[in-house]
């Protein structure tokens, strides 16, 4: 696969018969990274014939289970497929220790893996690098309301959520992850982008279209579309194509591939 985005899971977090949970495989600049690990991403990668040694890194935007629940099985799959290369995994800082504890309780002892996991904390100040590929994190407001309700009682929990700007070889991809408001996209779109992957479950289409209108985005790929919007997706798609012209607009499904 040349530079491209493959959608492994496009669900909005609710159980659906036709969509897996959030996971996006990006190949850019000769590197392959996985954005979020909603289940059953390891099954999907295997079905695609993915070489488990070819995955260069994993990035987790936040800790909602539809974005991270497939990660233990992915790490187990890499073990059982005899991966040998180290695997960098990036996630919010406070998530790393409890996640590694979860792995132990899943009877996944990192010491027996034939590969090493390099655990890295996402920061909005320093970009992550995977070879020539660069991933700049931008904190968003997706978990701010939950933080306000629960942080005092649960100070040990990570309430951080991020969006990513991914660059390599002169190409720019934005992955919103889950956002709290359409305005979270603004800092990532100050310069032209080749592809914007953004959700339509936590902000209204009208609010998102208002932010995107007039910006230089070659293609807009809507994923994580909520049930209310899906029920009227044809009319929403027509509105998006009219308001976001000349951007190419696509409402993606599991298995779709967008070339860069």
Secondary structure, 3 states (H helix, E strand, C coil): CCCEEEEEECCCCCCCCCCCCCEEEEEECCEEEEECCCCCHHHHHHHCCCCCCCCCEEECCCCCHHHHCCHHHHHHHHHHCCCCCCEEEEEEHHHHHHHHHHHHHCCCCHHHCCCCEEEEEECCCCCEEECCEEEEEEECCCCHHHHHHHCCCCCCCCCCCEEEEEEECCEEEEECCCCCCHHHHHHHHCCCEEEEEEEECCCCHHHHHHHHCCCCEEEEEEEEECHHHHCCHHHHHHHHHHHCCCCEEEECCCCCEEEC
